[in-house]
Amino acid sequence: MTILESNDNELRRLIFEKDRVIVKFIDEDCPVCRALAPTFQNFASNPDYQNITFVRMNAKENPVSSKEVKMSGTPFFAIYRNGTLKDCGIVSTEDGLRDLLQKLL
């Protein structure tokens, strides 16, 4: 599955349109964000997670969404199920990302 690039307005539509959404808030200057990019792409391509919509957003360019999830740093992930924020936080490992995805299954 493709990772969607989104913004504040688009994210609002996506979380109500799709049952399960994971959002990765990034900062272009964040080395951990860059290091986790291949892992995020691998999960997005994994058939086990085909029912999850993968989204990437630039944290600095989308202050409304960043504030809504009380973003405290990057890489910051938020998971939504049926339009409701279920969990969020800084994740810096593959295992941490896998744990978030399991909460959406």
DSSP file (Angstrom, degrees, kcal/mol; ACC not computed):
  #  RESIDUE AA STRUCTURE BP1 BP2  ACC     N-H-->O    O-->H-N    N-H-->O    O-->H-N    TCO  KAPPA ALPHA  PHI   PSI    X-CA   Y-CA   Z-CA
    1    1 A M              0   0    0      0, 0.0     2,-0.2     0, 0.0    45,-0.1   0.000 360.0 360.0 360.0 150.1    0.0    0.0    0.0
    2    2 A T        -     0   0    0     43,-0.1     2,-0.6     1,-0.0    52,-0.5  -0.553 360.0-122.5 -82.7 145.5    1.1    3.5   -0.7
    3    3 A I        -     0   0    0     -2,-0.2     2,-0.3    50,-0.1    52,-0.2  -0.807  30.3-136.6 -87.0 124.9    1.9    6.0    2.1
    4    4 A L  E     -a   55   0A   0     50,-2.8    52,-3.0    -2,-0.6     2,-0.4  -0.638   3.5-138.8 -84.3 137.2   -0.3    9.0    1.7
    5    5 A E  E     +a   56   0A   0     -2,-0.3     2,-0.3    50,-0.2    52,-0.2  -0.811  36.7 175.4 -88.1 134.6    1.1   12.5    2.2
    6    6 A S        -     0   0    0     50,-2.2    52,-0.5    -2,-0.4     2,-0.3  -0.799  24.4-155.5-137.1 175.7   -1.4   14.6    4.1
    7    7 A N     >  -     0   0    0     -2,-0.3     4,-2.8    50,-0.1     5,-0.2  -0.832  47.8 -80.0-141.4 179.3   -2.1   17.9    5.7
    8    8 A D  H  > S+     0   0    0     -2,-0.3     4,-1.4    53,-0.2    54,-0.1   0.904 127.4  42.2 -52.5 -48.9   -4.4   19.2    8.4
    9    9 A N  H  > S+     0   0    0      1,-0.2     4,-1.3     2,-0.2    -1,-0.2   0.917 116.1  47.4 -67.7 -44.1   -7.5   19.4    6.2
   10   10 A E  H  > S+     0   0    0      1,-0.2     4,-2.6     2,-0.2    -1,-0.2   0.878 106.8  57.5 -66.4 -38.8   -7.0   16.1    4.4
   11   11 A L  H  X S+     0   0    0     -4,-2.8     4,-2.6     1,-0.2     5,-0.2   0.912 101.5  56.0 -60.6 -42.4   -6.3   14.2    7.7
   12   12 A R  H  X S+     0   0    0     -4,-1.4     4,-0.8    -5,-0.2    -1,-0.2   0.912 111.3  44.2 -55.5 -44.2   -9.6   15.2    9.1
   13   13 A R  H >X S+     0   0    0     -4,-1.3     4,-1.8     1,-0.2     3,-0.6   0.926 112.6  52.2 -66.5 -45.2  -11.4   13.7    6.1
   14   14 A L  H 3X S+     0   0    0     -4,-2.6     4,-2.9     1,-0.2    -2,-0.2   0.897 104.0  54.5 -61.2 -43.5   -9.2   10.5    6.1
   15   15 A I  H 3< S+     0   0    0     -4,-2.6    68,-0.9     1,-0.2    -1,-0.2   0.763 115.5  40.0 -68.7 -21.1   -9.8    9.6    9.7
   16   16 A F  H << S+     0   0    0     -4,-0.8    -1,-0.2    -3,-0.6    -2,-0.2   0.695 118.1  47.6 -94.3 -21.5  -13.5    9.7    9.2
   17   17 A E  H  < S+     0   0    0     -4,-1.8     2,-0.3    -5,-0.1    -2,-0.2   0.829 110.1  54.1 -84.7 -35.6  -13.4    8.0    5.8
   18   18 A K  S  < S-     0   0    0     -4,-2.9    65,-0.5    -5,-0.2    64,-0.2  -0.794  72.4-141.9-105.2 143.6  -11.1    5.2    6.7
   19   19 A D  S    S+     0   0    0     -2,-0.3    63,-2.9     1,-0.2     2,-0.4   0.889  89.3  27.6 -68.8 -40.3  -11.6    2.7    9.6
   20   20 A R  E     +B   81   0A   0     31,-0.4    33,-2.8    61,-0.2     2,-0.4  -0.986  69.6 171.5-132.3 124.7   -8.0    2.5   10.6
   21   21 A V  E     -Bc  80  53A   0     59,-2.5    59,-3.0    -2,-0.4     2,-0.4  -0.997  14.7-167.2-136.1 135.6   -5.4    5.1   10.1
   22   22 A I  E     -Bc  79  54A   0     31,-2.6    33,-2.5    -2,-0.4     2,-0.5  -0.992  13.0-162.0-119.3 131.1   -1.8    5.5   11.4
   23   23 A V  E     -Bc  78  55A   0     55,-3.1    55,-2.0    -2,-0.4     2,-0.7  -0.941   7.3-158.4-116.1 130.3   -0.1    8.9   11.0
   24   24 A K  E     -Bc  77  56A   0     31,-2.7    33,-2.7    -2,-0.5     2,-0.6  -0.935   9.4-157.1-106.4 113.1    3.6    9.5   11.1
   25   25 A F  E     -Bc  76  57A   0     51,-3.5    51,-1.7    -2,-0.7     2,-0.3  -0.805  22.1-174.3 -88.5 123.8    4.4   13.1   12.0
   26   26 A I  E     - c   0  58A   0     31,-3.1    33,-3.1    -2,-0.6    34,-0.5  -0.757  27.1-152.3-119.9 163.6    7.9   13.9   10.8
   27   27 A D    >   -     0   0    0     -2,-0.3     3,-2.4    31,-0.2     6,-0.2  -0.995  22.1-136.9-129.9 126.8   10.4   16.7   10.9
   28   28 A E  T 3  S+     0   0    0     -2,-0.4    -1,-0.1     1,-0.3     6,-0.1   0.744 105.2  53.8 -58.6 -23.7   12.8   16.8    7.9
   29   29 A D  T 3  S+     0   0    0      4,-0.0    -1,-0.3    -3,-0.0    -3,-0.0   0.401  83.6 106.6 -90.0   2.6   15.7   17.5   10.3
   30   30 A C    <>  -     0   0    0     -3,-2.4     4,-1.7     1,-0.2     5,-0.1  -0.738  52.2-164.8 -89.9 113.2   15.0   14.4   12.5
   31   31 A P  H  > S+     0   0    0      0, 0.0     4,-2.2     0, 0.0    -1,-0.2   0.841  91.2  53.6 -66.4 -32.0   17.5   11.6   12.0
   32   32 A V  H  > S+     0   0    0      2,-0.2     4,-2.2     1,-0.2     5,-0.2   0.874 105.0  55.4 -70.1 -35.6   15.2    9.0   13.7
   33   33 A C  H  > S+     0   0    0      1,-0.2     4,-0.7     2,-0.2    -1,-0.2   0.931 110.9  44.4 -58.9 -45.4   12.4   10.0   11.3
   34   34 A R  H >< S+     0   0    0     -4,-1.7     3,-0.6     1,-0.2    -2,-0.2   0.894 111.8  52.9 -66.7 -39.7   14.7    9.3    8.3
   35   35 A A  H 3< S+     0   0    0     -4,-2.2     4,-0.4     1,-0.2    -1,-0.2   0.849 111.0  46.7 -65.5 -34.3   15.9    6.0    9.9
   36   36 A L  H 3X S+     0   0    0     -4,-2.2     4,-2.6     1,-0.2    -1,-0.2   0.567  87.7  91.2 -84.0  -8.9   12.3    4.8   10.5
   37   37 A A  H <X S+     0   0    0     -4,-0.7     4,-2.2    -3,-0.6    -1,-0.2   0.910  87.0  46.3 -56.6 -47.2   11.2    5.6    7.0
   38   38 A P  H  > S+     0   0    0      0, 0.0     4,-2.5     0, 0.0    -1,-0.2   0.891 112.6  51.3 -64.0 -36.3   12.0    2.2    5.4
   39   39 A T  H  > S+     0   0    0     -4,-0.4     4,-2.4     2,-0.2    -2,-0.2   0.923 109.8  49.0 -64.1 -44.1   10.4    0.4    8.3
   40   40 A F  H  X S+     0   0    0     -4,-2.6     4,-2.1     1,-0.2    -1,-0.2   0.905 112.4  49.1 -61.2 -42.0    7.2    2.5    7.9
   41   41 A Q  H  X S+     0   0    0     -4,-2.2     4,-1.5    -5,-0.2    -2,-0.2   0.900 109.4  52.1 -64.8 -41.3    7.2    1.7    4.2
   42   42 A N  H  X S+     0   0    0     -4,-2.5     4,-0.7     1,-0.2    -2,-0.2   0.913 110.7  47.3 -62.4 -42.9    7.7   -2.0    4.8
   43   43 A F  H >< S+     0   0    0     -4,-2.4     3,-0.9     1,-0.2     6,-0.3   0.904 109.0  54.5 -64.7 -39.6    4.8   -2.1    7.2
   44   44 A A  H 3< S+     0   0    0     -4,-2.1    -1,-0.2     1,-0.2    -2,-0.2   0.815 112.0  44.9 -62.9 -29.5    2.6   -0.2    4.7
   45   45 A S  H 3< S+     0   0    0     -4,-1.5    -1,-0.2    -3,-0.2    -2,-0.2   0.533  89.0 107.6 -90.4  -8.0    3.5   -2.9    2.1
   46   46 A N    X<  -     0   0    0     -3,-0.9     3,-2.0    -4,-0.7    -3,-0.0  -0.577  67.2-142.1 -76.9 125.5    2.9   -5.8    4.4
   47   47 A P  G >  S+     0   0    0      0, 0.0     3,-1.5     0, 0.0     4,-0.2   0.761  98.1  69.7 -58.8 -24.8   -0.4   -7.7    3.6
   48   48 A D  G 3  S+     0   0    0      1,-0.3     3,-0.2     2,-0.1    -5,-0.1   0.759 106.2  39.5 -63.2 -22.3   -1.0   -8.1    7.4
   49   49 A Y  G X  S+     0   0    0     -3,-2.0     3,-1.8    -6,-0.3    -1,-0.3   0.035  76.1 120.6-115.4  24.9   -1.7   -4.4    7.6
   50   50 A Q  T <  S+     0   0    0     -3,-1.5    -1,-0.1     1,-0.3    -2,-0.1   0.707  71.9  58.6 -65.5 -19.6   -3.6   -4.0    4.3
   51   51 A N  T 3  S+     0   0    0     -3,-0.2     2,-0.4    -4,-0.2   -31,-0.4   0.362  91.8  86.7 -90.4   6.4   -6.7   -2.7    6.2
   52   52 A I  S <  S-     0   0    0     -3,-1.8     2,-0.6   -33,-0.1   -31,-0.2  -0.894  72.7-138.3-108.8 135.0   -4.7    0.2    7.7
   53   53 A T  E     - c   0  21A   0    -33,-2.8   -31,-2.6    -2,-0.4     2,-0.5  -0.829  17.9-149.4 -91.8 122.9   -4.2    3.5    5.9
   54   54 A F  E     - c   0  22A   0     -2,-0.6   -50,-2.8   -52,-0.5     2,-0.4  -0.812  19.0-178.9 -97.5 128.4   -0.7    4.8    6.3
   55   55 A V  E     -ac   4  23A   0    -33,-2.5   -31,-2.7    -2,-0.5     2,-0.4  -0.964  14.5-161.4-131.2 142.4   -0.2    8.6    6.4
   56   56 A R  E     +ac   5  24A   0    -52,-3.0   -50,-2.2    -2,-0.4     2,-0.4  -0.983  13.4 179.3-123.5 137.2    2.8   10.8    6.6
   57   57 A M  E     - c   0  25A   0    -33,-2.7   -31,-3.1    -2,-0.4     2,-0.6  -0.994  32.5-121.1-137.0 143.5    2.6   14.5    7.6
   58   58 A N  E  >  - c   0  26A   0    -52,-0.5     4,-0.6    -2,-0.4     3,-0.3  -0.754  23.6-150.7 -80.7 119.5    5.2   17.2    8.1
   59   59 A A  T >4 S+     0   0    0    -33,-3.1     3,-0.8    -2,-0.6     7,-0.2   0.884  91.9  50.6 -61.8 -41.9    4.7   18.3   11.7
   60   60 A K  T 34 S+     0   0    0    -34,-0.5    -1,-0.2     1,-0.2   -33,-0.1   0.817 111.0  48.4 -68.3 -30.6    5.9   21.9   11.2
   61   61 A E  T 34 S+     0   0    0     -3,-0.3    -1,-0.2     1,-0.2   -53,-0.2   0.518 111.8  50.8 -87.8  -5.3    3.6   22.5    8.2
   62   62 A N    <X  +     0   0    0     -3,-0.8     4,-2.0    -4,-0.6    -1,-0.2  -0.572  59.3 160.4-133.2  69.9    0.5   21.1   10.0
   63   63 A P  H  > S+     0   0    0      0, 0.0     4,-2.2     0, 0.0     5,-0.2   0.777  70.7  59.5 -67.0 -28.2    0.2   22.8   13.4
   64   64 A V  H  > S+     0   0    0      2,-0.2     4,-2.3     1,-0.2     5,-0.1   0.963 110.9  39.3 -66.5 -50.6   -3.5   22.0   13.9
   65   65 A S  H  > S+     0   0    0      1,-0.2     4,-1.7     2,-0.2    -1,-0.2   0.899 115.1  53.9 -65.8 -40.0   -3.0   18.2   13.8
   66   66 A S  H  <>S+     0   0    0     -4,-2.0     5,-2.7    -7,-0.2    -1,-0.2   0.901 112.0  44.6 -60.9 -41.3    0.2   18.4   15.7
   67   67 A K  H ><5S+     0   0    0     -4,-2.2     3,-1.3     3,-0.2    -1,-0.2   0.889 107.3  59.4 -69.7 -39.5   -1.5   20.3   18.5
   68   68 A E  H 3<5S+     0   0    0     -4,-2.3    -1,-0.2     1,-0.3    -2,-0.2   0.867 111.5  39.3 -58.6 -38.9   -4.5   18.0   18.5
   69   69 A V  T 3<5S-     0   0    0     -4,-1.7    -1,-0.3    -5,-0.1    -2,-0.2   0.386 111.3-121.1 -92.9   4.0   -2.4   15.0   19.3
   70   70 A K  T < 5 -     0   0    0     -3,-1.3    -3,-0.2    -4,-0.2    -2,-0.1   0.932  34.8-154.0  56.4  49.3   -0.2   17.0   21.7
   71   71 A M      < -     0   0    0     -5,-2.7    -1,-0.2    -6,-0.1     3,-0.1  -0.289  21.0-179.0 -58.5 132.5    2.9   16.2   19.7
   72   72 A S        -     0   0    0      1,-0.3     2,-0.3    -3,-0.1    -1,-0.1   0.324  60.5 -34.7-117.8   5.2    5.9   16.3   21.9
   73   73 A G  S    S-     0   0    0    -48,-0.0    -1,-0.3    16,-0.0   -48,-0.1  -0.934  80.8 -40.0 160.3-178.5    8.7   15.5   19.4
   74   74 A T  S    S+     0   0    0     -2,-0.3   -42,-0.2     1,-0.2   -48,-0.1  -0.945 103.4  38.5-131.2 153.3    9.4   13.4   16.3
   75   75 A P  S    S+     0   0    0      0, 0.0    16,-2.0     0, 0.0     2,-0.5   0.386  80.7 170.8 -75.4 130.5    8.9   10.8   15.1
   76   76 A F  E     -BD  25  90A   0    -51,-1.7   -51,-3.5    14,-0.2     2,-0.4  -0.925  13.2-163.8-113.4 132.4    5.5   11.1   16.6
   77   77 A F  E     -BD  24  89A   0     12,-2.8    12,-2.2    -2,-0.5     2,-0.4  -0.905   6.7-171.9-118.8 145.3    2.8    8.6   15.6
   78   78 A A  E     -BD  23  88A   0    -55,-2.0   -55,-3.1    -2,-0.4     2,-0.4  -0.998   7.9-156.4-133.3 138.9   -1.0    8.7   16.1
   79   79 A I  E     -BD  22  87A   0      8,-2.7     7,-3.1    -2,-0.4     8,-1.2  -0.953   8.4-168.8-118.3 138.3   -3.5    5.9   15.4
   80   80 A Y  E     -BD  21  85A   0    -59,-3.0   -59,-2.5    -2,-0.4     2,-0.4  -0.955   6.1-169.9-124.2 140.1   -7.2    6.5   14.7
   81   81 A R  E >  S-BD  20  84A   0      3,-2.5     3,-1.5    -2,-0.4   -61,-0.2  -0.983  77.0 -15.7-132.2 122.9  -10.0    3.9   14.6
   82   82 A N  T 3  S-     0   0    0    -63,-2.9   -63,-0.1    -2,-0.4   -66,-0.1   0.881 130.3 -50.0  51.8  43.9  -13.4    4.9   13.3
   83   83 A G  T 3  S+     0   0    0    -68,-0.9     2,-0.4   -65,-0.5    -1,-0.3   0.465 115.6 111.8  82.0   2.0  -12.5    8.6   13.5
   84   84 A T  E <  S-D   81   0A   0     -3,-1.5    -3,-2.5   -69,-0.1     2,-0.4  -0.917  71.5-119.7-115.3 133.9  -11.3    8.5   17.1
   85   85 A L  E     +D   80   0A   0     -2,-0.4    -5,-0.3    -5,-0.2     3,-0.1  -0.565  33.5 175.7 -67.5 122.4   -7.7    8.9   18.3
   86   86 A K  E     -     0   0A   0     -7,-3.1     2,-0.3    -2,-0.4    -6,-0.2   0.785  59.1 -15.8-100.6 -35.0   -6.8    5.7   20.0
   87   87 A D  E     +D   79   0A   0     -8,-1.2    -8,-2.7     2,-0.0    -1,-0.4  -0.977  58.4 175.1-165.3 156.0   -3.1    6.2   20.9
   88   88 A C  E     +D   78   0A   0     -2,-0.3     2,-0.3   -10,-0.2   -10,-0.2  -0.983  16.8 116.1-162.8 159.8   -0.2    8.5   20.2
   89   89 A G  E     -D   77   0A   0    -12,-2.2   -12,-2.8    -2,-0.3     2,-0.4  -0.908  62.4 -51.3 160.3 175.6    3.3    9.2   21.1
   90   90 A I  E     -D   76   0A   0     -2,-0.3     2,-0.4   -14,-0.2   -14,-0.2  -0.614  49.2-174.7 -76.0 131.3    7.0    9.2   20.1
   91   91 A V        +     0   0    0    -16,-2.0    -2,-0.0    -2,-0.4     3,-0.0  -0.998  16.2 166.9-129.2 128.3    8.1    5.9   18.6
   92   92 A S        +     0   0    0     -2,-0.4     2,-0.3   -57,-0.0    -1,-0.1   0.333  56.6  61.7-124.7   7.2   11.7    5.3   17.7
   93   93 A T  S  > S-     0   0    0      1,-0.1     4,-1.9   -57,-0.0     5,-0.2  -0.917  77.1-120.6-133.4 159.8   11.9    1.6   17.1
   94   94 A E  H  > S+     0   0    0     -2,-0.3     4,-2.6     1,-0.2     5,-0.2   0.900 115.4  53.1 -61.5 -42.0   10.4   -1.0   14.8
   95   95 A D  H  > S+     0   0    0      1,-0.2     4,-2.4     2,-0.2    -1,-0.2   0.894 107.2  51.3 -62.7 -40.0    9.0   -2.9   17.7
   96   96 A G  H  > S+     0   0    0      2,-0.2     4,-1.7     1,-0.2    -1,-0.2   0.898 111.5  47.2 -63.7 -40.1    7.3    0.3   19.0
   97   97 A L  H  X S+     0   0    0     -4,-1.9     4,-2.3     2,-0.2    -2,-0.2   0.902 110.3  52.4 -67.0 -41.7    5.7    0.9   15.6
   98   98 A R  H  X S+     0   0    0     -4,-2.6     4,-2.4     1,-0.2    -2,-0.2   0.904 106.5  54.3 -60.3 -41.6    4.6   -2.8   15.4
   99   99 A D  H  X S+     0   0    0     -4,-2.4     4,-1.2     1,-0.2    -1,-0.2   0.909 108.3  48.6 -60.5 -42.7    2.9   -2.4   18.8
  100  100 A L  H  X S+     0   0    0     -4,-1.7     4,-0.6     1,-0.2     3,-0.4   0.926 110.9  50.4 -62.3 -44.2    0.9    0.6   17.6
  101  101 A L  H >X S+     0   0    0     -4,-2.3     3,-1.3     1,-0.2     4,-0.7   0.883 104.6  57.6 -63.3 -37.6   -0.1   -1.2   14.5
  102  102 A Q  H >< S+     0   0    0     -4,-2.4     3,-0.7     1,-0.3    -1,-0.2   0.835  98.5  61.1 -62.0 -31.6   -1.3   -4.3   16.5
  103  103 A K  H 3< S+     0   0    0     -4,-1.2    -1,-0.3    -3,-0.4    -2,-0.2   0.729 103.3  51.8 -66.6 -21.0   -3.6   -1.9   18.4
  104  104 A L  H <<        0   0    0     -3,-1.3    -1,-0.2    -4,-0.6    -2,-0.2   0.630 360.0 360.0 -89.9 -14.9   -5.4   -1.2   15.1
  105  105 A L    <<        0   0    0     -3,-0.7    -1,-0.2    -4,-0.7    -2,-0.1   0.477 360.0 360.0 -79.5 360.0   -6.0   -4.8   14.1
